[in-house]
C-alpha cells in the first residue's frame, strides 16, 4: 500500500482518525465491544472457548457432571457400588473429566473487559493451577479403586469398614464441585437464548429444591449408619426382611428431607441421636429459608411464564376496578373492556415507548417495522415508500380500535381531534341531519381499506373548526387506528411535509364532500384568512398558519422540498394522487353483504349506538337458517347447564375411579343425565352459529361443522362416551382368575373417563359470561379462583392417594388406611372392605389439605413400608407446597390490592398527614390542609384515568366522560355550553380543571397576585372585593371570576384585580390555569377560539371589574371579532 499509518496496539478507531489517512481508516479494526467476543484464530493445539467443538464438549461434560452429582452421594451413603455396565460407564466419566483437565490447559482465556481471547500458554497454566486444578484432579483420580488394587488381600467388608477407605470415599464428593460447570452453562444459555426467563427461573428453583433434598436425604441416611440407635434402626429400615429395602431407605430419607424442608413435619420420622438432631436443625434452617424464598417468588414466576398475558391481565384488572369505582353501567363497562381487550391484542402491553426511546434511531426503526409490520403494510400512507423514520413515528403513535357493523366511528358535532386509518372493512361518511332531494343519498364518501379520513375537520382552511361536519359509520366490521392532532403536530415538527400532506388531502377530500359541507358551514362561524387577531390574543387562540392558508399556497403542484428524498416523495404523492386510492365517490361499487347479516340500505345509513346495538336482525337470520344464535337465551342457559355438568364431572369422575364407587339410584340417573347432556351438547354445536374474526355471523352448516370437527369434536366425543359401560358389555363373568382380569380391564376403561376433565378448558367462556353479568370485583374474582385451585388440587390428590392405596392393598402391602383406622390390629384385612367410602374420602382429603397447607399433624401419613405411597407423598409434597405458596402469595396480593382506589387514597392521605406532622403546622392550618386534601382525593380519580381516556376510541371516550363528569364539571355553565357545541369537549376538560376546597374566611385569590388562573364556583358563596376595597359583591353558585387572566398576553404581566373570600362554611371551586388553557390550542385551535370567545363575553358582561381601554381594545375585542359576532 502507498499510504501507511502507524497505529499503536489497542488503539480505538476513534483515536486513529487523527493519524490515519481517510482512504485507509475504514480498513482499521474497531474497538471490540465489552459485550462482544473479539474472535481471533487460535494457535495450533489450542481451543477457543467459543468454538462449536468446545461448546459441544461443555454440554457433554455438563451431562456427566449432572449424573455424577446425583449418583455419587447415593453410592457413598447407601453403599451401592457400580457393577457391570455402570462400572464401565462411570469409568468413562472419570476419563472424560481427566480429558477436561487436559483441555483446561489448552483453552484460551477471555478478558471480561475487552472480550479478547488470549492464548498465552504460561498465563493459562498459571491461572488454572491457582484455581480449580487441585480439586479437579483429586475428584477425578479413582483413589478408592487404587486402594483396592494396592491391598488385594484385605477382605472386602474389612476394607469397606476401614476409616481411611471411608475417607477416600468421601473425597469423591469433591466431584460435586464440578456442578459449577452446569451453572456456567445455564448462565451462558440465559444470556444468549431469548427463552422465557420465568420458566427458566421456575425450573431452576424446582431442580435446586430436588437436588438439595437429594443431598439432604443421602446425608441423613449416611449419618443413620453410624449409630445403632439411629432413626433408620428404630423405623426398621436396616433389616433386610423387606422387599425393595434400598428403595425404602432412599425414599424414606427423601421423604423426611422434603417433609422437613417444606415445613410440613408429620413427625413419623424423627431424629434420635445428637448428630441427627444437629443435622435436623440445619435442614430446618435451610428449609425455612428455601420455603420463604419459594413463597416470595412463586406467584411472580408463575404469572410471568406468560409475561404479556400477566401484564394484560393486570391492565384489564385495573380497568375492571375503574369501571366499578366510576359506577359505569354494565353495557358501557363491557364496551370499555371489549375495547381494551382488542387494544392489547394489537399493541404491546409493555412500556413500548420507554424501550424504544433507549434504542438507537436505526435500531428503533427496525424494531418498529418488525413489530408493527402488519399495521404498516395495511395503511397506504405508511406503506407508500416514505422515510422509515416517519413511518416509525406514525406507527408508534397510532392507537388501534374496532367498530362493529353500523357503529359510529364519530358523529356530527363531535369534537374533531383525530385522523382515522382504516385497516379492514368499509366506512361511509354520512350526514344524518342534511335533508337531500328525493333519490339523493345521504352518503358522502366511502372509505376503503388502507385509506384514512377525518383530516378535513382538522386541517382544511375553511372547515377546520374543531367539529365533525359529518358522521363516519362502519358498514362492515372494521379495524382502525387513530392519530391525535397533538401527536401529528409533534411529529410534524420533525417531518413538516406530513402536515402539508394532510392539508392537501383535506382540500381534495373536501371537494367530494362540498354539497353537504357548504350547507353545514353556513350554519356556523367561518374563520377568514385576512382576519388577524391582535398580539394580545395570539398566545392561545390564534389558528396556526397551516390552517389559515389557502390550499394553493400551502404547497404548489410540482414543488419540491429542500429536505430528504423521502420528504420530496411524500410531497409529490400529496399533490398527484391524494386520497383517490383511499376514498371512493358514490359511484363506487357497493360492498358485498356480510355473511349472516342483512344488507344495509344504500340510500340511508342507519346509525345504531354502540352501547345498545340490537342483535335482533342477526337472530332472525340465524333462525331463518335453522341455526341457534350465540346470544339466544336458550344458548346462554344451555351453556350454564353444561358448565354445571362439567364441574360435577370434574369432581365425581376422579372420585368414582379412585374409590371404585359405582353410582346407585339417583347417582346412576344423574350420571346418565350428564352423559346425555354432553351428547346433546355435541349435536347443538353443529347447529350453533358463531362470529368469525370479522365479527360476522356465520350460519353455513358446512362451515360450522368443519370448524367444530377440526376443534373440540374429538375431545368432546371421547369425554362423552361411557367407556366403562361399553367395556362391561364385552367382559363376561367367569372364574375367579377371569374376574380379576376383567376387573383390571374395567379399571382401565374407567380411567378413560378422565377425558371429561378436558372439558374444563371450555368452561372459561361460560364463566366470563357469568362474570360480566354479575360484575364481580377483580379481588373477589381472584380470591374465588385461588380457593377453587386449592379445593381442586386437594380433591384430586385425595383421589390419587386412595387409588394408590387400593393397588397396594391388592398386592398385600402395608397402606395408610390400615395404619390410620386399625393401628393396633396385626392382621386388619382389606381396609376398603371394612371402612365406608365416605370415611376414607374424608380422611384422604384431610391428608391432602394437611400436606398442602404444611400443617402435618402426623396422625395420618403414608405407610413407611409402601414404596408407591412414599413416592406419591414426595411428589405431592413438592406440588402441593408449590401450589400453597402460589395461593398464599396470591392471597397476600388480593388483600393488598383489595379496593385499590381506597388503598391509594389512604396512602396519599397518610403521606400528607406525615408531612403535616413533620412540619409542625398549627392546628387550624393542619385541619384546613387535611380537609382540602380529602376533597381533592375524593373528587379526582386515583386510577390513571387520563391514560385510559387517551387509549379509548373517541365515541366511547365521550360516553364515559359524560357520565363521569355529570355531577362535577358539567355543572359549570361554560363547560356545559362547550360540550353542547362540541360533543366530547368535557372528556378533555376533565383533566384541565383542578378542584379546590376552601373553608370560611379563607381566600380564594388576592388582588395583586399574578394572574395565572381563573375560577369557577360550583358550591357555596364567596365575597368579591375589588383592589380598591370600594366595591363588594357576593358570588353564588355557577359564577366564574378572573377570566381575563386567561386572555391577557404574557407581556402584560396581568395581576388579579380582586380579592375573593369564602362566606359559607365550605366552598367548592375549580380553577383553570393559563398553561392548561394554552394546551387546548394544541388540541384544537378552533375550540380554543370558541372557549376564548365565551370567556371574553363573560368579561365584557361583567361590570364589577373595570378593565382599561387598552385591555378592552387590544385583548377582549379581538377575541370577540374572531367569531365574527360583534
N, C-alpha and C positions, 0 to 999 in steps of 0.2 A: 504494500500500500504506500501511496505517496505521502499521505497525511498520517502522522503518528502522534499519539497523545500519551504522555507518561502519567499513569494513574497509580496511586498507592493502593495496596491491597485493602479491601474492606471499605473503600470509598463509595458513598452512595451516588446514584446518578444525579441527584440534585446538587451534589457537591462537585461533580465533574464538569458542569456546564461552563464554568469559568476557565477551564484549561483544555477543553476539547474543541475540536472543530465541529460545526454543526453537522456536516456530512458524515461524521464518524460517530457522533454521540448516540445515535439511535441504535448502534450495534453494541453499546456498552451494557453490561448487565445491570439490572435494577437491584436495589437493596431488597433482600428477602423479607417478607412479612414475618413478624414474630409468630403468627398463627399458621404459617405455611412452610412445609419442609423444603429445604434447598437441596434438590436432587443432584447428586454427583455420582458418577460411576465408581463403584467400589474397586479397590485393588484386587489382584488375584488372590483367591482363597480367603477373602473377607466377605462378610454378609452385610447387606443393607437392611436395617431393622424394618424398613417399609416395603421391602421386596415381597412379591407374591409368595415365594418359597418360604420366607421367614414367617409370614402371616399364617400360612397353612400349617407350618410346623408348630407355631404357638397354639393354634386351635387343637391340634392333636395332643400336644402336651397338656393343655387345659383339661381335656377329657381324661387323660391319665391321672392328673392331679385330683380331679373330682372323684374318680374311682378309688384312688389311694386314700383320700381323706375320709371316705365313707367306710372302707374295708379295714384299714389298719387298726382303728380303735376297736372294732369288733374282734379282730383276731387276737389283739393283746388282752382285752378284757374277758372274753369268753373262751380263750384258749383254743381257738379253732385254727389249725394250720392249713395252709394251702396244699392241696394234693392234685395229682393228675393234671388236667388241663389248666386249672387255676394256678398251679405251681409254675408251669411253663409261662403262662400269661403274665404273672407278676414278675417273673424274672425278666421278661421282655420289657416290662415297665421300668424296672431298675436300669436296664440297658439304655432305654430312651432318656432317662434322667441323666445317665452318665454322658450320653452324646450331647445333651443340652448343656452340660458343663463345658464340653469342648467348644460348642457353638458360642457360648458366652465369652470365650477368649478371642473369638474371631468376629464378633458383631460390633459394628460401628456404634459410636456414642452420639446422641442427639443433643445439641445445645438448646435448652428450652427457651433461651432468649432470642437467638437469631434463627433457629431452625436448621442450622447447618449440621451435617453428619460428618463426624471426624473419624478417621481410620488410623490414628496414631496407635500402633500396637502396644507400645510401652504404657501409654496412658490407659488403654483399655484393660490391660492385665492388672495394673495397679488399682484401678477402680474396682474391678471385680474381686481381687484379693482382699481389699479393705472392706468389702461389702458382704455379699451373701455366699462367698465361696466356701467358707468353713462349714456353714450349716448345710449347704447343698451337698458337700462331699460326705459329711457324716451321715446325713439322711439317705444317701444313695448307696454307700458301701454296705453290703449284707453282713454285718458283724455277727449276727446270730448264726447264719449259715457257715461262716468261717469258724466259729467256736465249735460247732458240732463236728466239723471235719478235723479240727485240731485235737479234739478229745473223743475219738470214736468209741473208746472202750467204756465210757460212762453211760449208765442206763438212761434211757430217755426220760423216765419220770424223775430220776435224780437230777438230771440236767435241767429239767424244767423248773424244779424247785430251788435250784441254786440261786442265791441272791444276785450274784454277778451276772448270771444269764438273764434274770428278771430285769436287771438294769439295762442290759443290752436290748431287750425287747422294748423297753420304754424309750430308748434312743430312737426307735423307729417312728415315734410320734413327731420327730422333727420333720418328717415328710409333710406334716400338716402346714408347715410354714410356706410350702410351695403354693398354698392356696392363694397367695398374693398374686400369682400369675392370672388366676381367674378374675380377681378384682381389677387387674390392669386391663384385661381383655374387655370386661364389661364397661369400664370407663372409656376405653377407646371406641367401643361399639356405640355407646350413648353419644359420643361426640361426633361420630361420622355418619350414623344412621339416624334419619328423622323418624324414629319409631315413637309410639305413644309412650311418653315419659311416665305417665301414671301407671300403665300396665307394667313397665319395667320396674318401677318402684314397688308396686304391689307384689310382683313375682319375687323380687329381691327380699322383701320383708318375710314372705311366706317361706322361701327357701332358707333364709337365715334362721327363722324360728325352728324349722325342721332340723337343720344341721346342728343348731345349738342343743335342741332336745336330744338328738342322736348322741352327741358327745357327752351330755349330762347322763344319759342312760348308760353309756359304756363305763363312765367313771363310777356311777352308782353301783353297778354290779361288780366292778373290779374291787371296790372297797369291801363289798359284801363277802368276798372270798378270803379276806384277811382275818376274819374273826369267826369263831364257831357260834357266836350269838348274834349274828347279823340278821337283817330283815329277811333276807332270802331264806335263811335257815328256818326262821320262825314261820314263814309262809309255806314252807315245804317245797321250795323250788330247787333245792340242792339234791333232792332224792332223784334217783333215776327210774322211779316206778311210774312215770307218766309218759305218755306219747308226746312227741314233739317237745321234749324238755328244753332244748336250746331255744326254740321259738317262744316258749312260755317265759323263759328267763329274759330274753331280749324284750318281748312285748310288755311284760310286767314292769321292767325298768323304764322303757319308753313311756308307758302309761303313767308311772309315777312322775317322771320328768315333766310331762305335759300337764298333768293334774296340778303339779306344784307351780309351774310357770304361768299357767292361766288362772292361778289363784282360786281354783275350784276346791282342792283339798278334801277329798272324800274321807280320808282317814283310814282307809282299808290297808294301805301300805305306809308304815311309819318308820322312822329311824330308830335303831336300838342301841348302837354304840356311840361313843364320843365322836369318833371320826365321822360317822354318818350324820350325827347332829350338826357338826360344823359344816359339812357339805350341804346339808339341807338348808341351813341358814343362808349360805352363799347362793344357792339356787333360788331361794325365796327373793333375795335382793335382786338377782338378775331377772326373775320372773315379773316382779312388780314393775321394774324399770321397763322391761320389754312390753308388758301389757299396757302400761301407761302410754308408751310410745305408739302402740297399735291403736289405742282408743283415740289418741290425739290426731292420728293421721289417716285412719282407715276411711273415714267419711269423705275427706277431700280426695283421697286416692281413688276410691270407687267412683265418686262423682266425676273426677277428672279423666276417667277412662275414655269418656266421650266429652272432651272439654267444651267443644262447641255446643253439644246438647245441654251441658250443665249451664253454660252461660245463657243460652236461650231460655232454659227453664227459670233461671234467676230473673231475667228480664220479664218474662211472662208473669212470674210470681209478683214482681213489683207492680206490674200493670193491674193484676187482679186486686192487689191491695189498694191501688189508686182508685179503681172502679168502685170498690166498697167504701172507701173514705169519702169520695166525692158523691156517693149515693146516686150513681148513674142508673137509669132504668136498665132492665135486663137486655132489651133489644139493642140499646145503644152500647152497653158494655160488651155485648157479643160482637158487635161491629168493630169495636176498638181491638178486641183480642184477635179477631179474624184478620184484621189489617196487619197487626204486628207479627202474627204467625207467618203471613205471606212475606212481610218485610224481612224477617230474619232468615227465611229460606233463600232469599235472593241477595242479601248483603251479609257481610261478616258480622258476627256477634262480638268480635273482639274490638279493641280500640284501634281500628284501622288507621285513623288519621295519625295517631301518635307513632305507630310503627312506620308508616310511610314517610313521615317528616324526618325520621332519623336515617333514611336511606339516601345515598347519592342520587342526583337527578336522573341519570341514565338508568340506574337500577330500579328506581321508583317507577319510571315509565314502563320498564319491562314487567315489573310485578303487576302493575295495574292492568296492562294489556293481557296478562295471563289470567288474572283473577276475574276480570270483567270482560273477557273476550266475547261472550255471548251477547252481552248488552251492547258492546261496541259494534259488533257485526250486524245487529238488527236495527241500528239507528243510522239513517242516511247521513246526518250531519257528522257523526263520528267515524263512519267507515268510508268517507269520500276522499281519503288520502291527505288529510291535513297533518300538521305538525304533531308528532307524538306527545309533546308536552301539553299542547292544547287539548288533545283528546283525553289525556290522563286527568287533567284538571277538571274537565267537564264530567267525565265518567265518575270520578270520586265524589263530586258534589251532588250528583243526582240521587233522588230518593224514590225507590220503587213502590208501586201500589197497584191494585187491580180494581176493576169495576165489572160487575155482572151486567147482563143484558138489561137495558132500559135504565140503568143507573146514570145519574148526572155526574160528570166529571166536575163541572161547575155550572152555576145557574146565573141567569141575568141579574145584574145589580150586585153580584158577589164582588168582594174586594179582589182586585187583579194584582197578584203578586208573583205568579209562577208562569213559566213556559212548560208545556207538557210534550212529552215524546212518546209516541205510540210504538210499542214493541210488537204487539199482537192484537188482532181484532180490527174493528172498524168503529170510528166515532163520527158523528154528524153534528155540525154546528147548526142550531135551530133557533128560531125566535118565536116563543110561545105567545108574546104579547102583541106582536105585529099582525094586523089583520090583512092578509093578502087578498087579491082579487080571486073570484071563483076559478078553480082549476090551477091555481098557482101554489106551489109547495111552500111550506114554512121552512124547509131545509135550505141552508145557505151553501155549505161546503161539506164534502165528505172527506175525511182524513183516512188515508190508508196506512198500512203497516210501514214503519220506518220514518213516517212523517212527524212533524211537530206543529203545534198550534198554541194559541194564547198569546203570541207576541204582539198582536195588533194593539191590544189594550195597554201594553207596556211600552212599546217603542214607536208607535205611529205618531207623526207630528200633530195630528188632529184628534185622534181617538184615544191617546194615552192619558186617560183621566182617572186611572185607578179603579175603574168599574167595568165589569163584564157587560158588553153590549149584546151578547147572545148566550145561549146555553149550549154546552157540549154534552151530548147524550151518547152513551155506548150502545151501539146497535147489536153488538155481539159481546161475548166475554172478552175483556180487554186487559192486557198487561201494559202498564205505562210506567214512566218515570217522570219526575218533575224537577225543575231547576228554579230556585227562587231568584228574584231580582237582585237582592244583595249579593248572592253568590255570583250571578252574572256580572254585576258591577265590579266585584272583587277580581274575578278572572279577567275582565275587560281591561283592568289597569295594566296587566301584563300582555294581554292579547287584544288590543283595541279594535282590530279588524273583526272580532267576534260581535261586538255591539253594532258595528257598521253593517254586518250581515243581517242581524236581527232587524235593524231599521229598514233595510231594503226589502227584506222578506215581508215585514209588516205592511209596507206600501203595496207590494204586489198582491198580498192576500186580501188587503182591504178593498182592492178593486173588484174582487169576486163577491165581496160582501156589501158593496156600495149601496144597493137599494135599501136594505134594512138599516145599515149603519147610518145613512144620511137621515132616515126618519127618526132614528134614536138620538142622533146628535142634535137635532133641532129642539129636543126637549130639555137639554141641559146646557150648561155653560160651555164655552169654547175658549181656549187659551190661544191668543193670537201671537204670532212671532214678532210683531212690531211693538208689542206692549212690553216695556222694560220696567221691571219693578225697581224701586229705589234701593240704594245700597243698604238702607236700614233693614229692609226685609229680606235681603239677599242671603242671610245666614242660613235660613231653614226653609224658605218657601219658594225659592227660585227653581224653576224647572231646569234640568241640565240642558246644555246646548244640543245634545244629540236628540232630544225630544222636541226641540223647538225649530230645528232647521228643516227646510223643505227637502223632499226626498232627492231632488235632482242636485242639491247642494251637498248632500252627505258624501256621496262617492260617485263621481261621474262614470258613465259607462266606459269601459276600457281603461280606466285609471289604474295605475299600479302603485304599490306601496313601496316605501323605502326599506321595509323590513325584510324578513327572510322569504325564501321561496314559498314556504308553506303559507305565509300570510298573503302573498300575491295570488296563490291558487285559491285561497278562501275568498278573497275579494272578487276574483274572476268568476268563481262559482256563484257568488251572491248576485252578480249582475247579469248572468246569462241564463241560468236555469233555476231561478229562485222558485221554490215551492211547487213547481209544476210536477215534480215527481212525488210530492208528498201530499198535495191536496188535489182533489178532483172536483170539477164542477158537477152540476146536477145531471148532466148528460152521461155521466159515468155509469157503467153497469151496476145494477143493484146486486149486493152481495147475496150469496146463497143462504137459504134459511138454515137455522141451526137444527141439528137432529133432535127430534123430540120436542121442538118448540114451535109455536105458531109464528107465521111470517108477519112481520110488522107492516103497518100501512105507510107507504112512502109519502103520502100526501100530508100525513100528520104524525109526528113523533110523540107518542105518549111518554110522559115523564113520571116515573114511579120513584117515590122516596126510598132511598136505600134502607132506611130503618124499618119500613113497613112494606117491603117488597112482597107481593102476593105470589103464592105458589099454585093458585087455583088453575091457571091455564096449563101448567106443566102436569098437574094431576089429571086433568081431563085428557090430555094427550096420552099419558101413561095408561089410564083406564081404557081408552079407546083401543089401545093395542093389547088389552088384556094383561097389563103389567101392573105391578104394585109400585107406587111412588115411595122413595125412601123416607118421605116426611108424612106418609099416611099415619093416622093414629093407630091403625091396626099394626103397622110395621113397627112403630115405636113400642107398643105394648108387647108385641111378639118378641122383640129383641130383649126387652126387660125380662120376660119369662124365660127365654133361653139363657140369659145371663144367670138367673137364679138357678137354673138346672146345672149350669157349668160349675157354679160354686158348690152346689150339692155333690156333684160328681167328684170334684177335686178333694173333698173330704171323705166321701163314702167309698170310693173305689180303692184308695190305699188301705182303708180300714178293712174292707171285705177281703182283700188279698192277704194282708198281714195276719189277720185273725181268723181267716177261713170261716168267716161268718156268713152263712147263707141267709139271704133275706127270707123272712117269713111273713105271711099275712099281708098287712099293709105295706111292709117294706118291699115285698115282691111286686106288688102292684105299682108302687112308686118308682121302682127301678124300671119296670116295663114302660111306665108312662114317660120317663126320661128318655129311654131309647126311642120310643115312638116320636117324642118331641124332636129329638135330633134328626130322625129320619124325615119328618115333615119340614124341618129347617133346611135340609138339603134340597127338597123339592121347591120350597119357597125361593131359595137362592137362584134357581133357574128362571124365576118369574119376577125378579126384583130389579127394576131399572136402577141405573146409577149415573152419577155425574162424572164425566171424563175430566181430563186435565184442563179443558177449556170451559169447565163449569156448564157444559151442555148435557142435557138429559139423553141417555142412550136407552132406547126402547126396543132395539132389534134383538129378537130372541136368540139368533145365532151368535151375535156378538157377545151377549150376556153369558151364554153357555160356554163359549171359548174362554172368556176371561175367568170364569169360575173354575172350569176344568184345569186350566193352567195354574190356578192359585190354590184355593183351600179345599178343593173337592176331594182329593186323595186323603188328606188328613181328616176331613170330616167323615168320610166313609169308614176309614179304619177306626176312628174313635166312636163310631155309632154301632158297628156290627158287634153283637154279643158272642164273642169267640168262645167263651166258656160254655154257653148253651149249645152252640153249634158243635163244639168238640165233644160234649157229653153224648150227643146222638151217635157218634162213631165209636164210642168206647163202651163195649159190652161188659157187664159184670161176669166174673168167673171165679177162679181160685184166688186164694189169698195173695199169691205172687202176682197174679194178673191185676188184682185190685190195687196192690201197691204201685205197680207200673202205671195203671190208669190214673192213680192219684197224682203221680208226677206229671203226666201229660195235662191233666186238668189244671194243675198249678201253673204250668206254662201258658195255657190258654187264659187263665185269669190275669197273669202278668201282662198279657197283650192288651188288656183293658186299660192299662195306664196311658194308652193313646188318648183317652178322654182328657187327660190333663193338658194336652197340647191346645185344646180349645181355650185355655186361659189366655192365650195370646190374643184372642179375638174380643176379650171382654173389655179391653181398654176403650174401644169406641162407645160401648154402651155406657160405661161409667162416665165418659166425657159428656154424654147427653144428660146423665143424672146430675153431674157437677154443674153443668150450665143451667139446668132448671132450678136447682136448689141454691146455687151461688154460694158455696162454702168458702170460707176464708182459706187462703193458702196454708196457714199454720194448722188449722184443723184438718185440712186435707192431708198434709204431711204427717201429722200425728196418727191419723187413721191408717195411713199407708204403713208406718213403722210398726204399729200394733198388729196389723194384718200379717206383715212379714214374720213377726215373732210367732204368732199363732200357727201360721202355715208351716214354718220350719219345725216348731215343736211337735205338731201333729205328724208330720212326715217322718221325723226322727223317731218318734214313739212307734210308728208302724214298722219301720225298718228294724228297730231294736227287738220288737216282738217277733217279727218274721225270722230273724236270725235265731232267736230262742227256739222256735219250732223246729228248725233244722237240727240244732244241737240236741234237742230233746229226742228226735227220731234216731240220731246216731248214738244215743245213750250217754251223752256227755253231761257235764255239770252246766246249769243255767242260772241266770239271775233270778228267775221266777221261783225256783225251788229254794234258793238261798234266802229269798225275802219272805215267802209265805210259809215255808217249812224249814226254818233254820236248825231245828233240833232233831229232825227225822233223818235217820240213816238211810232209809230207802223210801223217799216220799212218792215215788212213781212219777207219772206224767203230770206236770203242773197244769197243762191245758185241759186235762180231764177233770181236775178237782176244783179249779178256780174259774168262776164265770168270766166271760169275755169283758164285761163291763169293769170288773175289778182289775183285771190285767191291763186294760186300756188306761184306766186312771193311774195305775202305778207306773206304766211305761211313759205316759206323757208327763207325769210328775218327775221322773228321772230326766226326761228331755229338758224340762224347764229348770231344774236344779243345775243341770250341766250348762245350759245356755246362759243363765244369769250368774254363773260362777259361785253359786251358793254352796252346793255339795255338802249336804248334811252328813253323808256317809252311811245312812241307813239302807241305801239302795245303790248298788254298783255292779258292774259286770262280774261274772264268775271268774275267780282267779285262775281256774284251770281250763277256761274256754278261749281258744285262740281266736275264733271268729268274733266273739263278743269283745275281747280286748282290742282286736284290730278295729272294729267299728267304733269303739269308745274313743280310741286315739283319733280317728278321722273326725268323729262327731265333736270331740273337744276342740279341735282346730277350727272346724267350720262354724260351730255354734259360738265359740268365743269371738270369732271374727264378726259374725252376724250381730252378736250382742254389742261388740264395740261399735259397729256401724249404727245400731239402734240408739245406744247411749249418746254417742256424739251427735246423732241426728236429733234426738230429743233436746239436747242442750241447745242446738241451733234453733229448734222450734220455740223453745222458751225465750231465748234471747231475741228472736225475730217476731215474737208474737206482738201484734199490733205495732208495726214499725213506725207508724205516724206518732203514736203515743210515746214510743221509745225515743224517737228523735226529739220530740217536744220536751221530754224530761231531761234529756241530755243537754239541750241548749239552755233550758231554764236553770239546771244545776250549774252549768258553766257561768251563766250570768250571776247567779247567787254567790258563787265563789269569788267572782270578780268584785262584786259589791262589798262582800265581807273583807276582801283583801285590801280594798282602797279606803275602808273606814268612812263610808259616806254617812251623812246624817240620816236619822230615821225617816224624815219626811222625804228626802231625796231618794233614799233607797226604795221606799214604798212606791213613789212615782215611777221609778225605773222598772220595778217589777211589774207594775200594772200595765205599763206601756208594752213591755216585752211579752207579757202574757197575751195582750190583744194582738200584737204583731204576729206571734206564732199561731194564734187561733184563727186569724183571718187569711193567712197565707198557707199555701200547700207546702208541706215538708218533703214531698216527693219531687223528683226532677221534672216538674210539670212543663216547663218551657221546652226541655228536650223532647218530651213526649209529644207536645203540640207540633214541634218542628218536623217530626217524622210522620205525622198524620197527613192523610190526603186532605185538601182544603175543605171539601164539603163536610167531612167527618169532624175536622177541627172546629169548624164553625158551630156545628150542632152541640159538641161538647162544651165549647166556650160559653154559649148562650145559657146553658144550664148551670155551669159553674159560677158565672158572674151575675146570675139573675137577681140575687139578693145583696150584691156588693156594688160594683162599679156601674152596673146597669141602672142603678137608682140615680146616677148623675145625669142631669138633663142633656148636657152637651155630648156625653158618651152615647146616650140612647139615640140622640139625633144623628150622630155619625154612623151608628150601627144601622139605623133605619135607611140611611142613604147608601152606605157601603156595608153590605151584609158580610160579616166576618171581621169587622174592624175591632170588635171587642176582644177577639182572640189574640190580638196583638197588644191592645191597650191594657190587657190584664197584667202584663209584665212591665208596663211603663209606670203605673201609678203605685205609690208607696203609702201604705196605711199608717196613720198616726193616731195616738190616743192621748188626749190632753185632759188634765183634771182642772177643776175650778181654780180660777185666778192664775193659771199657768199661761204663758204667752205662746201663741202660735208663731207669730213673726213680730219683728220690731222695726220701726221706721229707722232708716239709715243703714240697715243691713244690706249686704249685696243682694241684688235681685236675681237669684239663681233658680227660683221655683215659684209656682203658683199653687193655690189650694182650692179644694172642693170640700164643702161642709156637708156631710151626709146625715149626721145625727147630733142634736144638741143646739145650743145657741152661743154666739160669740159677740163680743163688743169690739167694734172697729173704731179707732180714733186716728184722725189724720196727723200729719207730722207736726202741725202747729198746736195740736190739742184743742182746736176750736170746734171741730165737728165730730160728733159721735153718733153712731147708729148701731142697731142690733142686727146681726146676721142670723137668719134662720136656716133651716134645713133646705138643701138644694141650691144654695148660693155658692158662687165662686168669687175669689178676690185675688188681687195681684196678678191678673192675667197679662198685663203689659210686660212683665218680666220676661215672658217667652218671646215677645215681639221685638223687644229692644235690641238694636245692633250691639255687637261686642264693644265697639269703640265708645259707646255712650256711657258705659260703666253705670248702668242704672242701679239706683238704690231704692229700697222699698219705701213707699210713701205713707204707710200706715202701720199702726200697732194693733194687733188683734189678740184679744184675751178671752179665755173661756169663761162663760157666765154660769152655765149649768154644771152640775156635779161632774159630768163627763161629756166630752165631745169627741166624735169620731170624724176624721178627715182623711182625705187622700191628697197627696202632693204630686205634682208633675214637674220634673226638673228641666232645665234648658237642654241638658245633654240628651235626655230621653225624648224631648220634643224634636230635637235635631235628627234623632235616629229614625223618626217617622219619614223624613225626606228620603232616607236610604231605602226604606220600604216602598214608598210610592210618593214621588214629588207632588202629584196632583192631590193626594189625600192630605199631605202637609199643607197645601194651599187652602183646602177646604177647612181644615181644623184651624189654621191661622185666621181665616175669614170669620169663623164662629167666635174665636177669641177677640178679634178686632171689633166685632159687633157688640160683644158684651162690654168692651172698654168704651166704645162710643156711647152706649146707652147708659153707662154708669156715670152719673154726675156728682158722685160723692168725692172722688179724687179728680182733681183738675190737672190735666196734662198741659204742658206748654204748647204753644202754637207750632213750634218747630217739631215737637214729638208727634203731633197730630198730622202735620203736613208730610213729614219725611218717613213716618213709620206706619201709622194707622191707615191713612187714606190709600197709600199704595197697595196695602194688603186687600182693602175692600175693592179697589179697582181691578185687581187680578180676577175677580169673579164677575166683573162687568155688571155689578148690581147697584152702583151708585147712580 
